[in-house]
Structures are given as C-alpha cells and as structure tokens.
C-alpha cells in the first residue's frame, strides 16, 4: 500500500505525534492512502487536488468519489459515508450502499491498522442518510 503524506512526511508524522486530527483519503481498493493534517488541506477534495498536483497523480478534486473519506485522530475515525451512485456499477441502491458499507469497513480498518491506528470507525449522524436508507429497506 502507498501512503502519501501531504505536504510532507515530516509534517504528517508531527501531527500524529501531537495527536492532531488528520484527513485521510483511501482508494476503494485500499492500495493508496493520502494523509494530511486537517489544517493543511481543510477538506478532502482540496487534499486530493493538492496531493495529486504535488505527486503528479493525475487526479482531480472531482475524483473524490473514488475514495473513502476519513477524519482521524488517536480516539477514532469519522467516516464521511457518502456512497457514489455508480459504486461498483451496482444499480440497486440498497445493494450498492450495503456493498459500500461492507467494503468500507474492511478497507478502512486494514489501512488504519497499517498506519498504526487501532481505533473505532464512526459514521457521524450528518452522514447517516445513505446508511439509514440501507437500514430502512
């Protein structure tokens, strides 16, 4: 797995040591993570754009729907649970959201563990609309 630390490894490692919140983008396949101090990028799509430009990844901020989005600290990981309408080409909304949920927990857990974070994954109330839809069906 490739972990890209924006703007630098030193700055991200310092944020981790200081227990500062991080923005994390994790590709759906779990092969790439992009990490930054929250104050450095402010929002996930900005982080994606800045890191892509710095590393020559060829990604745009509109590619945000190719990543699981996390706000992370030493106490937990808040998952911005927004299932893209074309996730894995699954047409049925309930099946699509269910797959996104299962895949997300597996991939996010693996990546966070590899990064040295053994914390719970939380879906904040403001992002539960898709999750609630899945549970109601």
C-alpha positions as CSV (number, residue, x, y, z in Angstrom):
1,X,0.0,0.0,0.0
2,X,1.2,3.5,-0.9
3,X,0.7,6.2,1.8
4,X,1.1,9.7,0.6
5,X,1.7,12.3,3.3
6,X,0.9,15.8,2.3
7,X,2.6,18.2,2.3
8,X,5.5,16.1,3.7
9,X,6.2,13.0,5.8
10,X,7.7,15.2,8.5
11,X,4.6,17.4,8.8
12,X,2.2,14.5,8.9
13,X,4.3,12.5,11.4
14,X,4.5,15.6,13.6
15,X,0.7,15.9,13.5
16,X,0.4,12.3,14.5
17,X,2.8,12.7,17.4
18,X,0.9,15.8,18.6
19,X,-2.4,13.9,18.3
20,X,-3.8,16.4,15.8
21,X,-6.7,15.5,13.5
22,X,-5.9,14.1,10.1
23,X,-7.8,14.0,6.8
24,X,-7.4,10.6,5.1
25,X,-8.4,9.5,1.7
26,X,-8.4,5.8,1.0
27,X,-8.8,4.4,-2.5
28,X,-11.6,1.9,-2.8
29,X,-9.1,-0.9,-3.5
30,X,-7.1,0.1,-0.4
31,X,-3.9,0.4,-2.4
32,X,-3.4,4.1,-1.8
33,X,-4.0,6.5,1.1
34,X,-3.5,10.2,1.1
35,X,-3.0,11.8,4.6
36,X,-2.7,15.4,5.8
37,X,-3.1,17.4,8.9
38,X,-6.7,18.8,8.8
39,X,-5.4,22.4,8.9
40,X,-3.2,21.8,5.9
41,X,-6.0,20.8,3.4
42,X,-9.2,21.7,5.3
43,X,-11.4,19.4,3.1
44,X,-11.0,16.0,1.4
45,X,-11.4,17.3,-2.2
46,X,-8.8,20.0,-1.5
47,X,-6.4,17.4,-0.2
48,X,-6.9,15.3,-3.2
49,X,-6.3,18.2,-5.6
50,X,-3.2,19.4,-3.7
51,X,-1.6,15.9,-3.2
52,X,-2.3,15.0,-6.8
53,X,-0.6,18.1,-8.1
54,X,2.4,17.7,-5.8
55,X,2.8,14.0,-6.6
56,X,1.7,14.1,-10.3
57,X,-1.1,11.6,-9.7
58,X,-3.3,12.9,-12.4
59,X,-6.3,13.1,-10.1
60,X,-8.8,15.9,-9.9
61,X,-10.9,17.1,-7.0
62,X,-13.9,15.6,-8.8
63,X,-12.3,12.1,-8.4
64,X,-13.2,12.3,-4.7
65,X,-15.9,9.7,-5.3
66,X,-13.1,7.1,-5.8
67,X,-12.1,7.3,-2.2
68,X,-13.3,6.6,1.3
69,X,-13.1,9.8,3.3
70,X,-12.0,9.8,6.9
71,X,-11.2,12.3,9.7
72,X,-8.9,10.6,12.0
73,X,-7.3,11.1,15.4
74,X,-6.0,8.9,18.2
75,X,-9.5,8.5,19.5
76,X,-11.4,7.4,16.4
77,X,-12.1,7.6,12.7
78,X,-15.1,9.5,11.5
79,X,-16.2,8.2,8.1
80,X,-17.8,10.6,5.7
81,X,-20.3,8.0,4.5
82,X,-21.3,9.1,1.0
83,X,-21.9,6.3,-1.4
84,X,-21.3,7.3,-5.0
85,X,-24.3,6.5,-7.3
86,X,-22.0,4.4,-9.6
87,X,-20.2,2.4,-6.9
88,X,-19.1,-0.9,-8.4
89,X,-21.7,-0.5,-11.1
90,X,-24.4,-1.7,-8.8
91,X,-27.8,-0.3,-9.9
92,X,-29.9,-1.3,-6.9
93,X,-29.5,1.4,-4.3
94,X,-29.8,-0.8,-1.3
95,X,-27.3,-3.4,-2.6
96,X,-24.9,-0.6,-3.6
97,X,-25.0,1.1,-0.2
98,X,-24.6,-2.3,1.5
99,X,-21.6,-3.1,-0.6
100,X,-20.1,0.3,0.1
101,X,-20.6,-0.2,3.8
102,X,-19.0,-3.7,3.9
103,X,-16.1,-2.8,1.6
104,X,-15.5,0.5,3.5
105,X,-15.2,-1.1,6.9
106,X,-12.9,-3.8,5.6
107,X,-10.6,-1.5,3.6
108,X,-10.6,1.4,6.1
109,X,-9.8,-1.0,9.0
110,X,-6.9,-2.5,7.1
111,X,-5.4,0.8,6.1
112,X,-5.8,2.4,9.6
113,X,-4.1,-0.6,11.1
114,X,-1.2,-0.4,8.6
115,X,-0.9,3.3,9.6
116,X,-0.7,2.3,13.3
117,X,-4.2,3.4,14.3
118,X,-6.3,0.8,16.1
119,X,-9.4,2.9,16.6
120,X,-13.1,2.6,16.0
121,X,-14.8,3.7,12.9
122,X,-17.8,6.0,13.4
123,X,-20.3,7.3,10.9
124,X,-21.4,10.7,12.2
125,X,-25.1,11.5,12.3
126,X,-24.8,14.1,9.5
127,X,-23.6,11.3,7.1
128,X,-26.1,8.6,8.0
129,X,-28.6,9.4,5.3
130,X,-27.3,6.7,3.0
131,X,-26.7,4.3,5.9
132,X,-30.2,4.9,7.2
133,X,-31.7,4.2,3.8
134,X,-29.9,0.8,3.7
135,X,-31.3,0.0,7.2
136,X,-34.9,1.0,6.4
137,X,-35.1,-1.2,3.3
